[in-house]
Amino acid sequence: MKIETAPRAKHTGRIVASIIGAIATALSLIIGFIAIIPILTQSSSALDKLEVQVEAYRARELTTYLVPLSTQLSSFPLGDSESCTDQQRAWLDSNGTAFQSYFLVTISNRATSGGVLGFSNIVSKGSTSTPSEPAIIVECDTTAESQPRIAPARLKASGDLPAYYDRSRLGVANSTPDTPLIYNLQPGESGQFILQLISLDNFEGAVVYTATAGTDSATIQLNLGSSTVIPGTSPIAPRIIRPDDPFWTCILQTNAADCVGNQ
Amino acid sequence: MNSVESGAGRSRATAISVAVAVPVVGLVIAAVGLVPQLTATTTTTDGLSVTAHDGISMNDTTWVVPVDAPWSDFPLFSSEDFTIGCSPEQLGWLSSNAVLVPEPIRFEFANRADAGQSLSIHSIHLAGKESDPEPSIRLRCAENGGGQGGVPMVVSGLQAGSEAPAVVGPDQEDIPGSDVVYTPGEIVTFNLRPGDTSQLFLALDAAADLRTFTGAVVATVSSGDNVRNVELPLPHGDELVIPVETLKGDLIEVNYGMAMCGWADEKGRLISSSGVRCSVTDIVRRLEGDWDSNRSGQISLSGNWSGDVVGDSHPYSINVTILEDGNVASATATYPEIPCAATWTLTSRSDSAVTFTERVSQEYVCYDNVPITIKFNPDGSLQYSALSGGAVITATLFRVG
């Protein structure tokens, strides 16, 4: 009996061992496969992972006008508030040309892993022409008085410099230098900024930015609409004038060109 | 032969053992290696934790109370109580009959994930609807003011009715321990790595068009391709109401159990010089208009007033400083845009109006000897009218300074 039983037991043991070995190997394979799924499905930082969205900033409340200096500026309805009144808005509608100057830009790195995506160097690409007459830029913000002080990224469209943070409204303009706009976004990160476009000369063209991912780099157009047209103020440097600006009382006493220069 | 067989058997057994052990050990190692991956919480938008707290621990609570509230039930003490601000009974009445003006909210954000990419929070704004306010007055339970408690956080504010996203406030300081710099003037954006936390102190302002706001604080939360808008929680209740009173400038201030009726300055504080203790009867009378129509006989005109003059060839502003001594009042006025300066001398006074004669110096270009009438508006402002050069000019004057 013993002689007959021993080989059967050995045979059974070999079969069991083989089954255990096969199962363990199969499970290892499955676990290994599961382990590499995240590696296979991960979304690594690359230029196509940079999402940029642009919309008009506070379009219902904030309108920017170009007003020729030859307009009878003394007829502008005076107020004592930063906020633009209905009368002032009506005057600007009649005497100025509204243009889209402020945009809200949201940039996001949609990757889930990998390196940093760079967003920088917002510049204009297009043609310029000399305006037919000097003009001022008037900002009509119906809720200006209760709005926070913003530091928009300002781009002078007919110039060569990239957009920079204009901190003049914060009251610390002299202590904080204007700094260029640069974002470095880790995977999943977002940034938001207000882009303000003004121009010395008439500008028509596009606004572009540089995106970088590792050694990859691309110049991409910012989608501001069909075509970007910014009216110029030349030969007067572009200045933003608000309803409570001393400019409006200055022009009652002297000529407008001097008042612009006194800002 | 036996020893050869036995040796071969041992070799086979060893081989089988190895053939079994290696995959099993490999399996164990792989399983252990997989544990962190299986148990890790990767960043998703669902991993955002937001809690909301009252931003100020000791603050004046301010309420907007409908004019037709049951004022006769409002608990007032006949003598001073030791309760600072409103008593529990008064707060109970206010909770039932008034709307609390929301205090600043302190939000705590946390990315509860322990692996994965950053979680981004941005485009923080108010979303909701506006409606016309019902006739109402502002009531303030005057406690001693408080502060933010020294917790480092991002400070910002939102205004009802505006589509603007939250912007970092001008007083922002560096947050110790944070490797992110929040710069004043830039839009509030939080990028939270797995495990990161941050805080936002958010003040809420009434709509510029003075309508009542009902809605929520909304933010965009994104992680990878997953983007969604979320309503942020509130410290109290599910709905954010930013009420607006219709009786502008009027204010009832409650402290030590008693009420003071007066006028509010630009920051909503009682102007004590013109405030008088008032009873429930006074409050009701005041809300019915009796108080306002009799105000001229009781309330001082003294102070600085300002407004915009209309009716002349072009609009301009007026600044008036009125001095009052008993029933005798005088004033100095300037019209900065003309420019022109004048003095006013009292000519008559009734319960509803005060009249002056305006004299200007010869060197100025304004009309001299102009009759001026000041009437009292229900909202606490003054109605200025004058016959100047044959034209009737008017202005609504508001207290300034």
Interface residues (C-beta under 8 A of the other chain):
Chain A: K10 G13 R14 A17 S18 I20 G21 A22 I23 A24 T25 L27 S28 I31 G32 I34 A35 P38 S43 Y57 R58 A59 R60 E61 S74 S75 P77 L78 G79 D80 S83 Q87 L104 T106 S108 R110 A111 T112 S113 T142 T143 E145 S146 Q147 P148 R149 I150 A151 Y165 R167 R169 L170 G171 V172 L185 Q186 P187 G188 E189 S190 G191 Q192 F193 I194 T249 L252
Chain B: G9 R12 I16 S17 A19 V20 V22 P23 V24 G26 L27 A30 A31 G33 L34 Q37 T43 G116 Q117 S118 L119 S120 H122 S123 S156 G157 Q159 G161 S162 E163 A164 P165 A166 V167 G169 P170 T183 P184 G185 E186 I187 T189 N191 R193 D205 A208 S222 S223 G224 D225 V227 S306 D308 H314 P315 Y316 S317 P336 E337
